Amino acid sequence: MLLERLCIIILWSQFTKCLSLMGKAKKKAPCPGLGLFYTLLSAFLFSVASLFVKKVQDVHAVEISAFRCVFQMLVIIPCLIYRKTGFMGPKGQRIFLLLRGVLGSTSMILLYYAFQATSLADATVITFSSPVFTSIFACIFLKEKYSPWDGLFTVFTITGVILIVRPPFLFGASAAGRGESYSLHLKGTIAAVAHAVFAALTLVILRKMGKSVDYFLSIWYYVILGLLESIIVLFIIGEWSLPYCGLDRLFLILIGLFGLGGQVFLTKAIQIEKAGPVAIMKTMDVVFAFIFQIIFFHDVPTWWTVGGALCVIASSTGAAVRKWCQGSK
């Protein structure tokens, strides 16, 4: 009974946050630094959701994705009804909405698998390679310019990922001496890189749609197609099982709610703050991941991981600062 009340309270708070984003008119200028605070809060909520993914026992990553989609759907449906946007979207944008939903949900599943297969810090750091892939795909599909700076950031990202993976043919067999299986670590790393690629493709699609599609409608496609994809994959691999532990059930609920809260605050931050400072502040995800890994899993990251993290963060921050400077001209 207490668990149900807690879930209702959290669900209602998330719903009111969604409604707070719906006001279009800005009556007064936002408080200075408020956008950066929202970004920091978003990073914290995303990191806590990642921690819960890592803490859940005996539940497949695809099933966690399905639960997250269900709880986010319960919040998104009232928002769409309130905004009277419908559930289909503009006819000319539906193909892009479908692609956004499939690619975004696939990215989510890969991310959750990466959290389960490798360390929290490693998986989080690798996800920050997404801006590099975004620049490449934007050049290919949106005909945006790909400069030598973008090439340099790509090299930094690849270097960071290599330092995290530490392939034996470069670092020797001793590189595989870790608490978990190196094979599992490698699978988690590949999943994290794949997540970054799919997330970059999703962002390119969102850029293509621009402001012609309501943000909540975009999330609707993300959760409904994510749920369908998760059900199909679970049916194929036969991994569906309800968690036996009540704590795991609570974690599954909180994963969805904290994930949605992170999305809401990040969206609000982008609305009132420039993209460059937001992207830089978002690197706090990595800091939170390192802290949580040490506190909750007693796993101190290696210097190789720290070095790789610095390379990837330098790359993503450099890309963000460059875009910010270009937009300020």
C-alpha positions in Angstrom: 0.0 0.0 0.0 2.8 2.4 0.9 4.6 1.5 -2.4 1.4 2.3 -4.4 1.0 5.7 -2.7 4.6 6.5 -3.3 4.2 5.7 -7.0 1.1 7.9 -7.3 2.8 10.8 -5.6 5.8 10.5 -7.9 3.7 10.1 -11.0 1.6 13.2 -10.2 4.7 15.3 -9.6 6.1 14.2 -13.0 2.7 15.1 -14.6 2.7 18.6 -13.1 6.3 19.1 -14.4 5.1 18.2 -17.9 2.2 20.7 -17.6 4.7 23.4 -16.5 6.4 23.1 -19.9 3.2 23.8 -21.8 3.1 27.6 -21.2 4.2 29.3 -24.4 4.3 32.9 -23.3 7.3 34.1 -21.3 6.0 36.7 -18.9 9.4 37.5 -17.4 13.1 36.7 -18.0 14.3 33.5 -16.3 16.6 33.7 -13.3 20.2 33.8 -14.4 21.8 30.4 -14.2 18.4 28.6 -13.9 19.0 26.8 -17.2 22.3 25.4 -15.9 20.6 24.4 -12.7 18.0 22.5 -14.7 20.8 20.8 -16.7 22.5 19.8 -13.5 19.3 18.4 -12.1 18.6 16.6 -15.3 22.1 15.0 -15.2 21.5 13.9 -11.6 18.1 12.3 -12.5 19.5 10.5 -15.5 22.4 9.2 -13.4 20.1 8.0 -10.7 18.0 6.2 -13.3 21.2 4.6 -14.6 22.1 3.5 -11.1 18.7 1.8 -10.7 19.2 0.0 -14.0 22.5 -1.4 -12.7 21.0 -2.3 -9.3 18.0 -4.3 -10.7 18.6 -8.0 -10.5 17.5 -10.8 -12.9 15.6 -8.4 -15.2 16.7 -8.2 -18.9 17.6 -4.7 -20.3 14.8 -5.0 -22.9 12.3 -5.7 -20.1 13.5 -2.6 -18.2 13.0 -0.6 -21.4 9.4 -1.9 -21.6 8.6 -0.9 -18.1 10.1 2.5 -18.6 7.9 3.0 -21.7 4.8 2.0 -19.8 5.3 4.5 -17.0 6.3 7.3 -19.3 3.2 6.6 -21.4 1.0 7.1 -18.4 2.4 10.6 -18.1 2.6 11.5 -21.8 -1.0 10.6 -22.7 -2.6 13.2 -20.4 -0.1 15.8 -21.7 -1.1 15.1 -25.4 -4.8 15.3 -24.5 -4.2 18.6 -22.7 -2.3 20.1 -25.6 -4.9 18.7 -28.2 -2.1 17.7 -30.6 -3.5 14.3 -31.5 -1.5 11.1 -31.5 -0.5 10.8 -35.1 1.3 14.0 -35.9 1.5 16.0 -39.2 1.2 13.8 -42.3 4.5 14.9 -43.8 6.4 14.2 -40.6 5.0 10.8 -39.6 7.8 8.8 -41.4 10.3 10.9 -39.4 8.4 10.3 -36.2 8.4 6.6 -36.8 12.2 6.6 -37.4 12.6 8.7 -34.3 10.6 6.2 -32.3 12.4 3.1 -33.5 15.9 4.6 -33.4 15.4 6.2 -30.0 13.9 3.1 -28.4 16.7 1.0 -29.8 19.2 3.4 -28.4 17.5 3.1 -25.0 17.7 -0.7 -25.0 21.3 -0.7 -26.0 22.1 1.8 -23.2 20.4 -0.3 -20.6 22.3 -3.4 -21.8 25.6 -1.5 -21.6 24.8 -0.5 -18.0 24.2 -4.1 -17.1 27.2 -5.5 -19.0 29.9 -3.1 -18.1 30.7 -0.5 -15.4 28.5 2.5 -14.8 31.3 4.9 -15.5 32.6 3.2 -18.7 29.1 3.1 -20.2 28.3 6.7 -19.3 31.5 8.0 -20.7 31.1 6.2 -24.0 27.6 7.6 -24.5 29.2 11.1 -24.6 30.7 10.2 -28.0 27.3 10.9 -29.5 28.0 14.5 -30.5 30.9 13.3 -32.7 28.6 10.9 -34.6 25.9 13.6 -34.8 28.4 15.8 -36.7 29.1 13.0 -39.1 25.5 12.1 -39.7 24.5 15.8 -40.0 27.1 16.2 -42.7 25.8 13.2 -44.6 22.0 13.7 -44.2 21.6 17.4 -43.5 24.5 18.6 -45.6 26.0 20.5 -42.6 29.7 21.4 -42.9 32.2 18.9 -41.4 35.3 20.9 -40.4 38.8 19.8 -39.5 37.8 20.6 -35.9 35.1 17.9 -36.1 37.8 15.5 -37.4 40.0 16.3 -34.4 37.1 15.7 -32.0 36.4 12.4 -33.6 40.1 11.3 -33.0 39.8 12.3 -29.4 36.6 10.3 -29.0 38.1 7.2 -30.6 41.2 7.5 -28.4 38.9 7.8 -25.3 36.9 4.7 -26.3 40.1 2.7 -26.9 41.5 3.6 -23.5 38.2 2.4 -21.9 38.0 -0.8 -23.9 41.7 -1.5 -23.7 41.8 -4.2 -26.4 44.4 -7.0 -25.6 46.1 -6.6 -29.0 47.1 -3.1 -28.0 47.4 -3.3 -24.2 48.4 -6.9 -23.7 46.5 -9.8 -22.1 46.8 -8.1 -18.7 44.3 -5.5 -19.9 41.5 -8.1 -19.5 42.3 -8.6 -15.8 39.1 -7.1 -14.4 36.4 -8.0 -11.9 34.0 -9.0 -14.7 34.6 -11.0 -17.8 36.4 -9.1 -20.4 34.1 -10.6 -23.0 31.1 -9.2 -21.2 32.8 -5.8 -20.8 33.5 -5.7 -24.5 29.8 -6.5 -25.3 28.8 -3.7 -23.0 31.2 -1.3 -24.7 30.0 -2.2 -28.1 26.4 -1.6 -26.9 27.4 1.8 -25.5 29.0 2.8 -28.8 25.9 1.6 -30.7 23.7 3.6 -28.4 25.8 6.7 -29.2 25.3 6.0 -32.9 21.5 5.5 -32.7 21.2 8.6 -30.4 23.1 10.7 -32.9 20.8 9.5 -35.7 17.8 10.3 -33.5 19.1 13.8 -32.9 19.6 14.3 -36.7 16.0 13.3 -37.3 14.8 15.7 -34.6 16.8 18.5 -36.3 15.2 17.5 -39.6 11.7 17.8 -38.1 12.5 21.1 -36.4 9.7 22.8 -34.5 7.0 21.5 -36.8 6.3 18.6 -34.4 5.3 18.9 -30.7 7.9 17.7 -28.3 5.5 15.5 -26.4 4.3 13.9 -29.6 7.9 13.0 -30.4 8.1 11.4 -26.9 4.8 9.6 -27.6 6.2 7.9 -30.7 9.4 7.1 -28.7 7.5 5.3 -25.9 4.8 3.5 -27.9 7.3 2.2 -30.5 9.7 1.4 -27.7 7.1 -0.7 -25.9 6.2 -2.6 -29.1 9.9 -3.2 -29.9 10.6 -4.4 -26.4 7.6 -6.8 -26.5 8.7 -8.3 -29.8 12.3 -8.7 -28.7 11.3 -10.2 -25.4 9.0 -12.7 -27.2 11.9 -13.7 -29.5 14.5 -14.2 -26.8 12.1 -15.5 -24.2 13.4 -13.4 -21.4 10.2 -12.0 -20.0 9.9 -12.4 -16.2 8.3 -10.3 -13.5 10.8 -9.3 -10.8 10.3 -11.3 -7.6 11.7 -8.6 -5.3 9.5 -5.7 -4.3 12.6 -3.4 -4.3 13.3 -4.3 -7.9 9.7 -3.4 -8.8 10.1 0.0 -7.2 13.4 0.4 -9.1 11.6 -0.3 -12.4 9.0 2.4 -11.6 11.6 4.9 -10.6 13.7 4.2 -13.8 10.8 5.4 -15.9 9.9 8.4 -13.7 13.5 9.6 -13.1 14.2 9.2 -16.8 11.2 11.3 -17.7 12.1 13.9 -15.1 15.6 14.1 -16.7 14.1 14.6 -20.1 11.7 17.3 -18.8 14.4 19.3 -17.0 16.8 19.0 -20.0 14.1 20.3 -22.4 13.3 23.2 -20.0 17.1 24.0 -19.8 17.4 24.2 -23.6 14.4 26.5 -23.8 15.9 29.1 -21.5 19.7 28.6 -21.9 22.1 28.5 -24.8 23.0 25.0 -26.1 26.7 25.4 -25.5 26.6 25.9 -21.7 23.9 23.2 -21.4 26.1 20.6 -23.3 29.1 21.5 -21.1 27.1 21.2 -17.8 25.7 17.9 -19.0 29.1 16.4 -18.7 28.2 16.2 -14.9 26.6 12.9 -15.9 30.1 11.4 -16.0 31.0 12.9 -12.5 27.8 11.4 -11.0 28.5 8.1 -12.7 32.0 7.9 -11.2 30.6 8.9 -7.7 27.8 6.3 -7.8 30.1 3.6 -9.0 32.5 4.1 -6.1 29.8 4.6 -3.4 27.3 1.9 -4.4 29.5 -0.7 -6.2 32.8 -0.1 -4.4 34.4 -0.1 -7.9 37.1 2.5 -8.3 37.7 3.4 -12.0 41.1 2.7 -13.4 43.4 5.5 -14.6 42.8 4.2 -18.2 39.1 4.9 -17.7 39.8 8.3 -16.3 42.0 9.1 -19.2 39.4 7.9 -21.7 36.8 9.9 -19.9 38.9 13.1 -20.2 39.4 12.5 -23.9 35.7 11.9 -24.6 34.6 14.8 -22.4 37.1 17.1 -24.1 35.7 16.0 -27.5 32.1 16.6 -26.6 32.8 19.8 -24.8 34.9 21.1 -27.7 32.2 20.3 -30.2 29.6 22.1 -28.0 31.8 25.2 -27.5 32.5 25.4 -31.2 28.8 25.2 -32.1 28.1 27.8 -29.5 30.7 30.2 -30.8 29.4 29.7 -34.4 25.8 30.4 -33.3 27.0 33.6 -31.5 28.5 35.1 -34.6 
